[in-house]
């Protein structure tokens, strides 16, 4: 099946393909340039070579040639040159594959060698490796640049589908089963790292379905393809060198070195640089094996979280109700208050239970991911540690909710997700630009409604005499100028 990312063209008749097309065009182009040298138009003016296509109705005459063979040949070449579709002028896949192999040997290998990668490891890693043309976000050399996709994103419609109840229930049931099966391992993890077992299980379940997800991609092929011709080549080049370091260490063989289409490795879905920093050998066999060892997988997730700042003895947060009298424009990790202070404002747990006494003295932050039109939370700093794994409020809430289901048999959030959003990122970015111009800190004009954008909208609404909703919607587009 042809890749959706491969530019295709079709002639009315069967044309030469691959390198033959490229070569034919090169010859044709060269011939035009030679014949056009010192060419004149009907007024005797010199015609620049790059303007030939503009003279299709008035083909310039070559020197000492008034309508001779060269004149007609030149006309034929110009017609051929201007009618051929652009992809035929670009490099073929075979050309790019050749460039890739040259890049591997002449560009990548010297850098890998400098980083301590042996020739034996390097050759084993790249044995039989070719480009993977099915990956997204590719920009092959010599091919037309990929078209920009419409700026839509799941978080701009209602977040409700993200929290698929059937999926969460299934993951929670499996998670409780694994909590029993790996009880001793999880207890040891909690003792060593201070991260609750249900949090570790929730991340494992969310990332790869507790290791059940298939990882069919060669990590080296994916990373090499993206390092050579993706839209983020430098980032993937760093990850590729890190991947070679993993192979050099001997924790995994090239045939076992599998990951996602984005290059994330094993059951916890670590990028190679994260593996080198955070993966641990928790089963004591001398290898950091996040592909088939459950103890190594769970221990590595916990180590990642604690290295990112997990606070021992604290949970992730609480679903709450926020009175209308309390402004929603107070959220964010930089506006921390003792939970007792939030409680004194009338903010209460939606379950009706009191906040734990030891938590009342600790700091917490307001979180309203859909503004007033969705569930509301007081979260601990550990929520933002979870977001280090995947920088999304919805991801952090998903992990927290799934962990609570595994630990306590909790259910879905009680607050209802409203039908918010449905806006293009470009629309949100325009609102951010306007808010910035008015002096608000929106955290950058990237079109993503993060907490700084949400609270800036709430502050603007309050200042304008409107009821604060703390979330962008289309009704603001005509007002926020």
C-alpha positions in Angstrom: 0.0 0.0 0.0 1.4 3.4 -0.9 2.3 5.7 1.9 0.1 8.7 2.4 3.2 10.8 2.8 4.7 9.9 -0.6 4.0 12.4 -3.3 2.6 10.6 -6.4 2.0 11.8 -9.9 0.4 10.0 -12.9 1.0 10.7 -16.6 -1.5 10.1 -19.3 1.0 7.6 -20.7 3.6 5.6 -18.8 6.5 7.8 -18.0 10.0 6.8 -16.9 10.0 6.3 -13.1 12.3 6.8 -10.2 15.8 8.0 -10.9 15.2 7.8 -14.7 12.6 10.6 -14.4 15.0 12.7 -12.3 17.9 12.0 -14.8 15.7 12.8 -17.8 14.7 16.1 -16.3 18.2 17.0 -15.4 19.3 16.4 -19.0 16.3 18.4 -20.4 17.0 21.3 -18.0 20.7 21.3 -18.9 19.9 21.4 -22.6 17.5 24.3 -22.1 20.1 26.2 -20.2 22.7 25.7 -22.9 20.4 26.7 -25.8 19.0 29.6 -23.9 22.5 31.1 -23.1 22.6 34.5 -24.7 19.1 34.0 -26.1 17.1 37.1 -27.2 13.4 37.9 -27.4 11.8 39.4 -30.5 13.1 42.9 -29.4 16.7 41.7 -29.1 16.7 41.7 -25.3 18.5 39.1 -23.3 16.0 36.6 -21.8 17.0 35.3 -18.3 17.0 31.5 -18.1 14.5 31.5 -15.2 12.0 33.5 -17.4 11.8 30.9 -20.1 8.4 29.6 -19.0 7.0 33.1 -19.4 8.0 33.1 -23.1 6.1 29.9 -24.0 4.2 31.8 -26.7 7.4 33.6 -27.9 10.2 31.1 -27.7 13.6 33.0 -27.8 15.8 32.3 -30.7 19.2 31.0 -30.2 22.2 32.9 -31.7 22.7 32.3 -35.4 19.5 30.3 -35.5 16.4 31.8 -37.1 13.7 29.1 -36.7 16.1 26.2 -37.2 16.3 22.8 -35.5 17.6 24.3 -32.2 14.6 26.6 -32.1 12.1 23.8 -32.4 14.0 21.5 -30.1 14.1 24.3 -27.5 10.3 24.8 -27.9 9.7 21.0 -27.3 11.9 21.0 -24.2 10.2 24.0 -22.7 6.8 22.5 -23.2 8.1 19.2 -21.6 9.7 21.1 -18.8 6.7 23.2 -17.9 4.1 20.5 -18.2 5.8 17.8 -16.0 4.3 17.8 -12.5 6.5 18.9 -9.6 7.0 15.5 -8.0 8.7 14.3 -11.1 11.3 17.1 -10.6 12.0 16.0 -7.0 14.2 13.2 -5.8 12.8 9.7 -6.0 12.5 7.4 -3.0 15.5 5.5 -4.3 17.6 8.7 -4.4 16.6 9.6 -0.8 17.5 6.1 0.4 20.9 6.5 -1.2 21.3 9.8 0.5 20.2 8.2 3.8 22.8 5.5 3.6 25.5 8.1 2.8 24.3 10.2 5.8 24.5 7.1 8.1 28.1 6.4 7.2 29.6 9.8 6.6 27.6 12.0 9.0 26.1 9.9 11.8 28.9 7.3 12.3 31.6 9.9 13.2 29.4 11.5 15.8 28.4 8.1 17.2 32.1 7.1 17.4 32.9 10.3 19.2 30.2 9.4 21.7 31.7 6.0 22.5 29.7 3.8 20.2 31.8 0.9 18.9 31.8 0.0 15.2 30.4 -3.4 16.1 27.4 -1.9 17.8 26.8 0.6 15.0 26.9 -1.9 12.3 24.5 -4.3 14.2 22.1 -1.4 14.8 21.9 -0.4 11.1 22.1 -3.8 9.5 19.3 -3.8 7.0 17.8 -0.6 8.2 16.0 1.5 5.5 13.8 4.6 5.8 10.3 4.1 7.1 8.2 6.2 4.7 4.9 5.5 6.7 5.9 7.7 9.6 4.1 11.1 10.1 5.8 14.5 9.9 8.4 13.6 7.3 10.1 16.1 5.1 12.2 14.1 2.6 15.0 16.0 0.8 14.0 16.9 -2.7 10.2 16.4 -2.1 7.6 19.1 -1.8 7.2 20.4 1.8 4.3 18.7 3.6 1.1 20.7 3.7 0.1 22.3 7.0 -2.8 20.5 8.5 -5.8 22.4 9.8 -5.1 23.5 13.4 -7.6 21.4 15.2 -6.9 19.5 18.4 -8.9 17.1 20.6 -8.6 19.4 23.7 -10.5 22.2 21.9 -13.7 20.2 21.7 -15.3 18.7 24.8 -12.7 16.8 26.9 -15.4 14.2 27.7 -14.4 11.6 25.0 -10.9 11.6 26.4 -12.3 10.0 29.6 -14.0 7.1 27.9 -15.8 5.3 30.8 -15.7 1.8 29.3 -12.0 2.1 28.7 -11.3 3.4 32.2 -13.4 0.7 33.8 -11.5 -2.0 31.9 -8.1 -0.5 32.8 -9.1 -0.1 36.5 -10.2 -3.8 36.7 -6.9 -5.0 35.1 -5.0 -2.6 37.3 -6.5 -4.0 40.5 -5.6 -7.5 39.3 -2.0 -6.4 38.7 -2.0 -4.6 42.1 -2.6 -8.0 43.7 -0.2 -9.9 41.4 2.7 -7.5 41.9 1.9 -6.5 45.4 5.3 -7.2 46.9 7.0 -5.4 44.0 4.8 -2.3 44.4 5.3 -2.3 48.2 9.0 -2.2 47.6 8.6 0.5 45.0 6.6 2.6 47.5 9.3 2.1 50.2 12.2 3.0 47.9 10.6 5.8 45.9 7.6 7.0 47.9 5.4 6.8 44.8 2.0 5.0 45.4 1.6 1.8 43.5 -1.8 2.8 42.0 -0.1 5.9 40.3 2.6 3.7 38.8 0.0 1.1 37.6 -2.1 3.9 36.1 0.7 5.2 34.0 1.7 1.7 32.9 -1.9 1.0 32.0 -2.4 4.3 30.1 0.8 4.1 28.2 0.8 0.5 26.9 -2.3 -1.2 28.4 -0.1 -2.8 31.1 2.4 -4.0 28.4 -0.3 -5.5 26.1 0.1 -2.9 23.4 2.1 -4.1 20.4 5.3 -2.2 19.6 6.1 -3.3 16.1 8.5 -0.6 15.1 12.3 -0.9 15.1 13.4 2.0 17.3 16.5 2.5 15.3 14.6 2.7 12.0 12.1 5.1 13.4 14.7 7.4 15.1 17.0 7.3 12.1 14.2 8.1 9.7 13.1 11.1 11.8 16.7 12.2 12.4 17.3 12.2 8.7 14.1 13.7 7.3 11.6 14.7 9.9 10.4 18.2 10.7 12.4 17.9 14.0 15.6 16.4 12.9 17.9 17.7 15.6 15.7 16.4 18.5 15.6 13.0 16.9 19.3 13.0 16.2 19.9 13.4 19.9 17.5 10.6 20.7 19.1 8.3 18.0 22.6 8.8 19.6 21.1 8.0 23.0 19.5 4.9 21.5 22.9 3.7 20.2 24.3 4.2 23.7 21.6 1.9 25.1 22.6 -0.8 22.6 26.3 -0.2 23.4 25.5 -0.9 27.1 24.0 -4.2 26.2 20.6 -3.9 28.0 18.8 -4.9 24.8 19.7 -6.4 21.4 18.8 -4.6 18.2 16.0 -7.1 17.3 14.4 -6.5 20.8 14.8 -2.8 20.6 11.2 -1.9 19.8 9.2 1.2 20.2 6.3 3.4 19.0 6.1 5.3 15.8 7.4 8.3 17.7 10.5 6.4 19.0 9.3 5.9 22.6 10.6 2.6 24.0 9.1 -0.3 25.8 6.3 -0.6 28.3 6.7 2.8 30.0 7.2 4.6 26.6 10.5 6.3 27.5 12.3 8.3 24.8 16.0 7.1 24.7 17.3 10.1 26.6 14.8 9.4 29.4 15.7 5.8 29.5 19.4 6.7 30.1 18.4 9.0 33.0 15.5 7.1 34.6 15.4 3.4 33.7 16.4 1.1 36.6 17.2 -2.6 37.1 14.5 -3.4 39.7 14.5 -7.2 39.3 18.3 -7.4 39.9 19.3 -9.3 36.8 21.9 -6.7 35.7 19.8 -5.3 32.9 17.4 -2.3 32.6 14.8 -4.2 30.7 11.7 -2.1 30.1 10.5 -4.3 27.3 9.7 -7.6 29.1 10.5 -7.1 32.8 7.5 -5.8 34.8 9.6 -4.9 37.9 12.0 -2.9 35.8 9.1 -1.2 34.1 7.3 -0.3 37.3 10.5 0.7 39.1 11.5 2.9 36.1 8.2 4.8 36.1 8.5 5.4 39.8 12.1 6.6 39.5 11.1 8.9 36.7 8.4 10.5 38.9 10.6 10.9 42.0 13.4 12.4 40.0 10.9 14.9 38.6 10.0 15.9 42.2 7.3 13.6 43.5 6.5 14.4 47.1 6.3 11.3 49.3 3.1 10.9 51.3 0.9 13.0 49.2 -1.7 12.2 46.6 -2.4 14.0 43.3 -5.5 16.0 44.1 -9.2 16.2 44.8 -12.3 17.0 42.7 -14.1 19.9 44.4 -16.9 22.4 44.1 -15.9 26.0 43.8 -18.6 28.6 44.8 -19.6 31.2 42.3 -18.2 33.8 44.7 -14.7 32.4 44.2 -13.0 33.5 41.0 -11.9 30.8 38.6 -9.1 33.1 37.6 -6.9 31.8 40.4 -5.6 28.6 39.0 -2.0 27.5 38.2 1.0 26.0 39.9 2.4 29.5 40.6 -0.7 30.4 42.8 -0.2 27.8 45.5 -2.1 28.3 48.8 -2.5 26.0 51.9 -5.4 23.7 51.2 -6.9 25.1 54.5 -7.1 28.5 52.8 -8.9 27.2 49.8 -11.2 25.4 52.2 -11.9 28.6 54.1 -13.2 30.2 50.8 -15.9 27.5 50.7 -14.1 25.1 48.3 -15.1 21.6 49.3 -14.5 18.0 48.1 -17.3 17.0 45.8 -17.5 13.6 47.6 -18.5 15.4 50.8 -15.5 14.1 52.7 -13.2 16.4 54.5 -9.7 17.1 53.2 -7.2 14.9 55.1 -5.8 16.8 58.1 -2.2 16.5 57.0 -3.2 17.9 53.6 -4.8 21.0 55.1 -1.4 22.3 56.1 0.2 21.5 52.7 0.0 23.6 49.5 -2.6 23.0 46.8 -3.6 24.7 43.5 -6.8 25.4 41.8 -7.3 23.6 38.4 -10.3 24.3 36.1 -9.3 22.6 32.8 -12.6 23.5 31.1 -13.1 26.7 33.1 -16.5 26.8 34.8 -17.9 24.4 32.2 -16.3 21.2 33.6 -15.1 19.4 36.7 -13.1 21.5 39.2 -10.1 20.5 41.3 -7.6 21.3 44.0 -4.4 19.5 43.0 -1.1 19.0 44.8 2.4 19.5 43.3 2.4 15.8 42.4 -0.2 16.5 39.7 2.3 18.6 37.9 4.9 15.8 38.3 2.5 13.5 36.5 2.3 16.1 33.8 6.1 15.7 33.3 5.2 12.4 31.8 2.8 14.0 29.3 2.3 17.7 29.4 -1.5 17.8 29.4 -4.0 18.6 32.1 -6.3 15.9 30.7 -3.5 13.3 30.9 -2.7 14.2 34.5 -6.4 14.0 35.4 -6.7 10.7 33.6 -3.9 9.2 35.6 -5.2 10.5 38.8 -8.7 9.2 38.2 -7.5 5.8 37.1 -5.2 5.5 40.1 -8.2 6.4 42.4 -10.3 3.7 40.7 -7.5 1.1 41.2 -6.9 2.1 44.9 -10.4 2.9 46.1 -12.9 1.7 43.5 -13.7 5.3 42.6 -15.8 6.2 39.6 -15.9 9.0 37.0 -15.6 12.6 37.9 -18.9 13.9 39.2 -18.6 17.3 37.4 -19.9 17.2 33.8 -17.7 18.2 30.9 -19.5 20.9 29.0 -19.5 21.3 25.2 -16.6 23.7 25.3 -14.1 24.7 22.7 -14.4 23.6 19.1 -12.1 26.4 18.1 -9.1 26.4 15.8 -5.7 26.9 17.4 -5.3 30.0 15.2 -8.4 31.5 16.8 -7.1 30.8 20.3 -3.7 32.2 19.3 -5.4 35.4 18.0 -7.1 35.8 21.4 -3.8 35.3 23.1 -2.1 38.0 21.0 -4.9 40.4 21.9 -4.7 39.5 25.6 -0.9 40.0 25.6 -1.3 43.4 24.0 -3.6 44.3 26.9 -0.9 43.3 29.4 -2.0 39.8 30.3 0.4 36.9 30.7 -1.0 34.1 28.6 2.1 31.9 28.6 2.8 32.3 24.9 0.8 32.7 21.8 0.8 29.0 20.8 -3.0 28.5 20.4 -3.1 26.2 23.4 -5.5 27.2 26.2 -3.2 26.4 29.2 -3.8 27.7 32.7 -2.2 31.1 32.0 -4.5 31.6 29.1 -7.6 30.4 31.0 -7.0 32.7 34.0 -6.1 35.6 31.7 -9.5 35.1 30.0 -11.2 35.0 33.4 -9.4 38.2 34.5 -10.3 40.0 31.3 -14.0 38.9 31.7 -14.0 40.2 35.3 -12.5 43.5 34.3 -15.0 43.8 31.5 -17.9 43.3 33.8 -18.7 39.8 32.5 -19.2 36.6 34.4 -15.9 34.8 34.3 -15.9 31.4 32.6 -12.1 31.0 32.3 -12.1 29.2 28.9 -12.0 30.4 25.3 -15.1 30.2 23.2 -16.3 31.6 19.9 -18.5 34.2 21.5 -15.3 36.1 22.6 -13.9 36.4 19.1 -15.9 39.5 18.3 -15.5 41.1 21.8 -11.8 40.4 22.6 -10.2 43.1 20.4 
